[in-house]
């Protein structure tokens, strides 16, 4: 009976994402085949993720190899033996890396508990794409909430003064400037939430309409409302923008329009559709609803104080700074002007209960909150002390069906307690900060009411929330943020194929010789220096009328060389640049048998030089696919040897035809 074949999965990536990524993948695959190992390599290049690993392939793998010089998300591989090195290791020592997996020398990444959580998250995201898109938006929103809220808290604490109009920070002070900066960060909260929900659904074409839709949702002046639609409106606009953009992406359009659809037509049409829908369809009912609520609250004066306290507590907490919250807050502020401080007192208590309750709950009930959520909880707790209800939004966005009922009941309990204790608030603000600054009547009962509301909130969370290790984890904001340059997977991404990296049906470039002719081949470069060879190859491009300015394109080439050498080793150099001087994508090939010092990573002189020229405004990345194919092909020793030994341009051209 034959032994079970070893299975290994791998990921490769380099900062530029053009050559080394694919060279490492090619060498790993060749080494695996030679060693009798089954391997699949996922590449993270300039055109995104290709050959993506499936959960089943990862689960069946005996080990993982990562050859990357960039930050890749490794969470999928928790519990797997892993070898992680730079991309050069994948090119130069693939056999050694594979052998380490075979010999059991690889360390296990993460632990079993983490693995269960990642598997549960993967399953949940697959089964519930709505949840995945929502979490993507929340992950990008959280930093704005935290930074803005804490800056405002600092400004209020150190520079605030209690007045009849609320806690006021004197103008033209450092504290007013800090408060303004914090306020600016908070204004991005809803647009960012909306934008990245749309981005998760439709990729880049959804980003602009999502941002615009979120801005309109947050600004009630667009549809005649004093309060805006808050974070709930941001969620609505994000999903609207995302699915409208995704629908437009699926439309069949003439070839001439394909390249401009994702950068012009889809964002413009989606933004217009979302904006008009929100202003004329969604916004008007919102404005009418909250105008009616204000009138209704005013009519309740003189009725049951307990009933009013219950209503105000619920409104303050249900959308955490959104329209319901604002209507209740404005009602309480109006009562202060009339000398009635007992309406604002319960509101001041209810304002701080959601962020304080959730902050404390995340610290004392660790089984119900992820590590990332516990970190967010610390900021939420701090924001609650300064009366910033928005500190609870990250938790409510992630698990609304359990969190919102918990904080609503807690705030109602605290509000009723404050009413029974005759708590008053003489300024239009809430949270313990107003009590510390002396603006609260019956301070002791104020804090008792806050504690009652927080205790009820924690009790509700204990009853409603499940432990995160019981198959229903809550994804934290910190866990969701993607590494720089790596967009989250989305249905839009999944529809792309390896043969069509741009997502368009018709790709003009299908092989290297589509952008390289015999006239762009020079088998005997005269210059023995790097810059001299660059000048010689650029001159051929100019003679071929592929560029309009030799100087401008040379500047682009040299700028790329300054970032890092394009001498990739094995006697190969691939200088490349984007410039407005380039008319259309093209390649020029030069050879110098004596070699040229290109400061290659392995110290070898460059004998085979491929210069890539790309227009600055090029939106079609099909040429990158050719470069990837070239990088892979150059890993073949026989191909390189044949290219070094050809004697005519015709022979070289025929050989390069095989790069496809």
Protein Blocks (a to p, Z undefined) as FASTA:
>chain_A
ZZdddddddddddfkommmmmmmmmmmmmmmmmnopacddddddfnocehiacfklmmmp
gbdcdddfbdcdfklmgoiacddddfklmmmmmmmmmmmmmnopaccehjfklmmmmmmm
mmmmmmmmmlmmmmmmmmmmmmmmmmmmmmmmmmmmmmgccdfkbccddehifklmmmmm
mmmmmmmmmmmmmmmmmmmmnommlmmmmmmmmmmmmmmklnopakbnojmlmmmmmmmm
mmmmmmmmmpccdfklmmmmmmmmmmmmmmmmmmmmmmmmmmmmmmmmmmmmmmmmmmmg
oiafklmmmmmmmmmmmngopamlmmmmmmmmmmmmnopaklmmmmmmmmmmmmmmmmmm
mmmmmmlpcfklmmmmmmmmmmmmnopaklmmmmmmmmmmlmmmmmmmmmmmmmmmmmmn
opacfbdcedjklmmnopaghkllmmmmmmmmmmmmmmmmmmmpccfklopacddfklmp
ccehiacddfklmmpcfklmnopabdfblbfklmccfklccfbdfbfbfklmmmmmmmmm
mmnopafbfklmmmmmmmmmmmpccbegjhiacdddddfkbmbdcddddddfkopaehia
kopacfbdcdddddfklcbfklmmmmmmmmmmmmpmklmmmmmmpcbfklmmmmmmmpZZ
